[in-house]
């Protein structure tokens, strides 16, 4: 029987001997590798933190003691040993375990945090609140994976030293990486001594010699403790102690005994309010050769299972996406939106030395890694410091450069103040490329890009745009860079539509959309990724006798009022479509415009994502659930405008696939031109 089979909670870890713990660590690794290579998820970072997780649960008493995981994408072992072993294979699937900590799953999960740089501030706040608790709980924050490149971490460190809360422990899980390899002073500080080959050779030779002597094992234990102290003296304690912390480390994050002894020491030291940090060196990807050799690629490998995701679609976050495949439209190569962004930027940078690119620890996900290969001195990775990235871009723009900032939608949220104060208030020409805008799939509610229209279009001087396909993306990027304005372009995760890319880039008139298909009964006024959906839906509605038009808005700010007036004159019904929250989104912008421009005699409805957080599922499932696929748009149009419904009721079996639902709708009885019969009933 495996040791893991007997672990139903943290209390079951404490009686184990070190040999049993070592075996358990291997069993946890095996389960993580087996599951994540099938399901997808954060692999390398979780393989590196197995021993540390077991040590934390053996030294502290969860849930009385609070474990705060910064980012929380490294908590897989934690989930396995806190009563979720049998559910672990369901991770990141619909209705299964979250890929991040989730208090709804377990009392051992403190927070559902998915953004880096939050752990220290969370932990400080909790520690202050629990100072007088009769149980005297500890609060332990595990900070790593690049979180110490985030400015919020330093704000918290400053205040921890000032407030000195009792029983607060900081564990610095140092593996040298965020998603990409870390940047900045932290890297140089870490590598100065501990990774120096001469030093490592000296340590290994010393261990080998001592173990050859009588009582050599005991001698090495003494020497090892001295070594740790010497490393601390020359390597890192000076920086932490100058900040006001008591420092212990660096220690080997894969030596169970070292870990537990060190955690006991910092536990004791923190009782009186001494700010204390334990520095643990771990190896990202440990125990899985592919991940050890390429921790960046295996930070979050895509899911290989077509059964779980539907048709195989390369994920945009893959730092090494597969070669383009033949598109369904002609023989044009098919790329992800990120790849098209990078290809276009390379073309532009080759002609204009003033163009520079910036990202925040996501060169691979945004495809800027390919741009950096071509222009290594003009692409900047600032680490997990989105606020700094935007202010830095503003400074570059002020001095005459043309900066392009590429950040995921969910992380750009952090730069809201900088977008207002440092870019738009100064009216500086910064281009913001918002990757993964819309639904992102299995990363779940912490990573959905469904707020960016609302938090960008409310800012004066900001232009907010989105392409209908990858060809329009390249033209919008060209337009934005040379607009001389603050300019945002949002585009979705995943593959483009598959349209050919124009050889020549052209400027798109700012604030101008296009009428793709005229219709007298209804117009679908679509934005961004919803334009191709609207075109398919219009085709099916036309087959059922409903004359449905489609307009591509292109801009959520400014709205094309001329196009809106034309649509309103031709059809009395307009349905806006967006892969974004309806609250504050594109539909609201259209409603505001109809009101301010006094556009009368039009029935305007909006369709997007309701006021909710969206849990993990494949993107196709999320879109189907939210009625943002073709079948869902048709259903929504007929619900909102029942007078258009065919006379024959459509009955779609519950649980049907998106393709199956669309097929039922497409093959429903035609209306023979009549739209005044009974209201349709749709069963889903």
Secondary structure, 3 states (H helix, E strand, C coil): CCCHHHCCCHHHCCCCCHHHHHHHHHHHHHHHHHHHHHHCCCCHHHHHCHHHHHHHHHHCCCCCCEEEECCCCCCHHHHHHHHHCCCHHHCCCCCCCCCCCCCCCCCCCCCCCCCCCCHHHHHHHHHHHCCCCCCCCCEEEEEECCHHHCHHHHHHHHHHHHHCCCCEEEEEEECCECCCECCCHHHHHHHCCCCCHHHHHHHHHHHHHHHHCCCHHHHHHHHHHHHHHHHHHHHHHHHHHHHCCEEEEEEECCCHHHHHHHHHHHHHHHHHCCCEEEEEECCCCCCCHHHHHCCCCCCCCCCCCHHHHCCCCCCCCCCCCCCCEECCCCCCEECEHHHHHHHHHHHHHHHCCCEEEEECCCCCCCCHHHHHHHCCCCEEECCCCHHHHHHHHHHHHHCCCEEEEEEEHHHHHHHHHHHHHHHHCCCCCCEEEEECCECCCCCHHHCCECCHHHHHHCCCCCEEEECCCHHHHHHHHHHHHCCCCCEEEECCCCECCCCCCCCCCCCCCCCCCEEEECCCCEEEEECCCHHHHHHHHHHHHHHCCCCEEEEECCEEECCCHHHHHHHHHHCCEEEEEEEEECCCCHHHHHHHHHHHCCCCCCEEEEEEECCCCCCCCCHHHHHHHCCCCHHHHHHHHHHHCHHHCCCCCEECCCCCCHHHHHHHHHCCCCCCCCCCCCCCCEEC
